[in-house]
């Protein structure tokens, strides 16, 4: 009888030990499996994050390529002018452009000029003094006088920058602007910095150069005074006609 009891006890102990090992093994297995799943999830999440970061970086690089990849200069324009079919305007000799009269349009001593300094920054000149224009932080490559009006002051100056942008300065409003901003003339006389009204007109186009092309004269609607709208050449190989008074550009097909 005693022997049977001992035998039963031994069997019970063996069962308990086996159950204990089984439970321990399951716990260890479950932890290992959970860790593996966690690591796999982390890896998947990291892959997703890495992929998102790559996409963001690629998008950023593409944006930088569009905005910073093109640099316009006198050298790039001269190089472009070697292609005679483009008829590129690379005349950089006439730097000073009339910005408007201060008092009397017939008195040449009372005239402001838009010009470019040695650092390729836009400036306003009056006699022997000048003021750097700080609301244009791009370098100026060329100033183009659109000669769009019949009067002495009715000029619109177009400004081509090293970023391929075109800005418009309407000289017609300079008198009113000087009256409303009396400090401007004082800034010029003191060689201080200034701001002037400028309008960016090239939208998303990158302008490489002005051309010597002009629109064919419409005999039924001739221009009685002023110049023809200027035509520029863009990075995507298009000729665009600038409409200075509307501050717009439209595609122009050579005829």
Secondary structure, 3 states (H helix, E strand, C coil): CHHHHHHHHHHHHHHHHHHHHHHHHHHHHHHHHHHHHHHHHHHHHHHHHHHHHHHHHHHHHHHHHHHHCCCCCHHHHHHHCCCHHHCECCCCCCCCEEEEECCCCCCHHHEEEEEECCCCCEEEEECCEEEEECCCCCCEEEEEECCCCCCCCCCEEEEEECCCCEEEEEHHHHHHHHHHCCHHHHHHHCCCCECCCCEECCCCCCEEEEEEEECCCCHHHCCCCCCCCEEEEECCCCEEEEECCCCEEEECCCC
